[in-house]
Amino acid sequence: MQRTIHRLLLLAVAFGVALVALPRLGGAGAGPPGVGIYAHDRLFKVVATPRDLPANGNFDTIYVLGGDLMNVSNAAPGDADYNGGRWEVRPIMWTGMAPTQFTNAEAIVQAATMGSIQIGDVARRFECPLIPDRGGR
């Protein structure tokens, strides 16, 4: 019995360490889908994976807004040019406006063109599927 409890505690600690080690993706972690990202004014759930990808092939963009704001994607399932969840992550720097929840990439690009934000260089490349949020948010 003590051996079983000890194993369960070790497993819980290992799981906790793995969750902390994964990068934040709009509130999502590894495992079951969690709310996490907007694309085309629609909310998607994500399943974060810890696997980084080399800079080979095609990628879509995830804009990381920071703070408690959800990230935004420029593509989603159903788009003709969607790359199946292969992402380049680009941070947003708020230079001429207060942090604001964008819900589509077009508004982010427009804000960058106006000088209200700056879009950073690629910080990471990884795989992560988007799952439509059927919860109505």
Secondary structure, 3 states (H helix, E strand, C coil): CHHHHHHHHHHHHHHHHHHHHCCCECCECCCCCEEEEEECCEEEEECCCCCECCCCCCCEEEEECCCCCCEEECCCCCCCCCCCCEEEEEEEEECCCCCCCCCCHHHHHHHHHCCCEEECCCCEEEECCEEECCCCC
